[in-house]
Amino acid sequence: MSTPLYIRQETQEDRSYVFKLIEAAFKNIEHTDHKEQFLVERLRKSQAFIPELSLVAELEKKIVGYILLSKIKIRNEAAEFDSLAVAPVAVLPEYQNRGIGGLLLTKSHERARALEFKSAVLLGHADYYPRFGYKEAASFDIKLPFDVPSENCMAIELVEQGLSGVTGTVQYPQEFFG
């Protein structure tokens, strides 16, 4: 990319465009219900929403990518731990495979660390997210509350030992389930 990519916090004015961007990004993807744009709308109205972690990627004054990290808990019988869910990461189809999703991930991780979050969890492509430090969540003894292939359930320590002593099942906010 010769033109600089600018990553910034989403504004109220961006929201209708972000809705269409997410819809377009997931339109031809299998293993999705194609409703990620509605998830984002629900999360924005929830206690899980963190405005500083709702980011857009802008190229030549056009929004070409979006990422949202929202609050979740990881619970076991004895304790609960704060973490983040990465959902969604979306890039307009004509701008995919240019590193924009990776830049959004990297910037969102930096911001999450600045907000003192220690970890993040996602459900995604097993061959993509490990490039950014994600590992199978099972390797941390963390599981998701639904049945999906283990290699697609991933977690990352945003700080050293960020998941040390953290085990259990991810508890997503109700907004994740419609």
C-alpha positions in Angstrom: 0.0 0.0 0.0 1.6 3.2 -1.1 -1.1 5.4 0.5 -0.9 5.4 4.3 -3.6 3.4 6.1 -5.1 5.3 9.1 -6.6 3.4 11.9 -8.9 5.3 14.3 -11.8 4.9 16.7 -15.1 4.5 15.0 -17.4 7.5 15.2 -21.2 7.7 15.3 -21.1 9.0 11.7 -19.2 5.8 10.6 -21.8 3.4 11.8 -24.1 3.0 8.8 -21.0 2.6 6.5 -19.5 0.1 8.9 -22.7 -1.9 8.8 -22.5 -2.2 5.0 -18.8 -2.9 5.1 -19.3 -5.9 7.5 -22.1 -7.2 5.4 -20.0 -7.0 2.3 -16.9 -8.6 4.0 -18.8 -11.7 5.2 -21.2 -12.0 2.2 -19.3 -14.9 0.5 -17.7 -16.5 3.6 -18.8 -19.9 4.6 -19.2 -21.0 8.3 -21.0 -17.8 9.2 -24.6 -16.8 9.6 -23.9 -13.6 7.7 -25.3 -11.5 10.5 -22.1 -10.1 12.0 -23.3 -6.5 11.2 -26.3 -7.0 13.5 -24.0 -8.4 16.3 -22.0 -5.2 16.2 -25.2 -3.1 16.4 -26.3 -5.1 19.5 -22.9 -4.9 21.1 -22.7 -1.1 20.7 -25.7 -0.9 23.0 -24.4 -3.3 25.6 -22.2 -3.1 28.7 -19.6 -5.2 26.8 -19.0 -2.3 24.3 -15.7 -0.4 24.6 -15.7 2.6 22.2 -11.9 2.7 22.2 -11.8 -0.9 20.8 -14.2 -0.2 17.9 -11.8 0.7 15.2 -11.9 1.5 11.5 -9.2 1.4 8.9 -9.3 4.3 6.5 -7.5 4.5 3.1 -7.8 7.6 1.0 -10.7 8.8 3.2 -12.6 5.6 2.6 -13.4 3.1 5.4 -12.0 -0.2 4.2 -11.8 -2.2 7.4 -13.3 -2.6 10.9 -12.6 -4.5 14.1 -14.4 -4.8 17.4 -13.1 -6.1 20.7 -15.7 -6.4 23.5 -15.7 -7.5 27.1 -16.2 -11.1 28.0 -15.6 -13.3 31.0 -13.8 -16.6 31.3 -15.3 -18.6 34.2 -14.6 -21.8 36.1 -16.1 -23.2 39.3 -13.8 -21.1 41.5 -13.3 -17.8 39.7 -14.0 -15.5 36.8 -11.6 -13.5 34.7 -12.0 -10.5 32.4 -11.0 -10.9 28.8 -12.0 -9.6 25.3 -13.7 -11.2 22.3 -12.4 -10.3 18.9 -15.5 -10.2 16.7 -15.6 -9.2 13.9 -12.6 -8.4 11.9 -13.9 -7.2 8.5 -12.2 -5.8 5.4 -14.0 -4.9 2.2 -13.5 -7.7 -0.3 -11.6 -5.6 -2.8 -9.1 -4.6 -0.1 -8.6 -8.1 1.4 -5.1 -9.7 1.3 -3.3 -6.4 1.7 -2.5 -6.7 5.5 -5.4 -4.4 6.6 -6.9 -7.1 8.9 -3.5 -7.7 10.5 -3.0 -4.0 11.1 -6.4 -3.7 12.7 -5.6 -6.7 15.0 -2.2 -5.2 15.9 -3.6 -1.7 16.7 -6.5 -3.2 18.7 -4.1 -5.3 20.7 -2.1 -2.1 21.5 -5.2 -0.3 22.6 -6.4 -3.2 24.7 -3.1 -3.4 26.5 -3.3 0.4 27.2 -6.7 -0.2 28.7 -5.1 -3.0 30.9 -6.7 -6.0 29.3 -4.5 -9.0 29.4 -6.0 -11.4 26.9 -8.4 -11.9 24.0 -10.3 -14.8 22.5 -11.7 -15.4 19.0 -13.3 -17.9 16.8 -11.5 -17.8 13.4 -9.4 -19.3 10.7 -6.7 -21.6 12.1 -4.2 -20.6 9.5 -4.5 -16.8 9.8 -4.7 -15.7 13.5 -1.6 -17.6 14.7 0.5 -15.2 12.7 -0.5 -12.6 15.3 0.3 -14.6 18.3 -3.0 -16.5 18.8 -2.9 -20.1 20.0 -5.6 -22.7 20.4 -7.6 -21.7 23.4 -7.4 -25.3 24.6 -3.7 -24.9 25.2 -4.7 -22.4 28.0 -7.4 -24.8 29.2 -10.0 -22.3 27.9 -13.1 -23.5 25.9 -15.9 -21.8 24.1 -19.5 -22.4 25.2 -20.5 -24.0 21.9 -19.3 -26.9 19.8 -16.8 -25.7 17.2 -13.4 -27.3 16.0 -10.7 -26.7 18.6 -8.3 -25.3 16.0 -10.7 -22.4 15.4 -11.0 -21.4 19.0 -8.0 -19.2 19.8 -6.7 -17.0 22.5 -3.8 -14.5 22.9 -2.0 -13.2 25.9 -1.8 -9.4 25.3 0.8 -9.1 28.1 3.3 -11.6 29.4 1.5 -14.4 31.4 -1.8 -12.7 30.6 -3.6 -16.0 30.8 -1.5 -17.5 33.6 -3.9 -19.2 36.0 -6.9 -18.5 33.8 -9.0 -21.5 32.9 -12.6 -22.1 32.2 -15.3 -21.5 29.7 -15.8 -18.2 27.8 -19.0 -16.4 28.8 -20.1 -14.1 26.0 -22.6 -11.3 26.6 -26.2 -12.2 25.6 -25.8 -9.9 22.6 -23.7 -12.6 20.9 -26.7 -14.8 20.7 -29.2 -12.4 19.2 
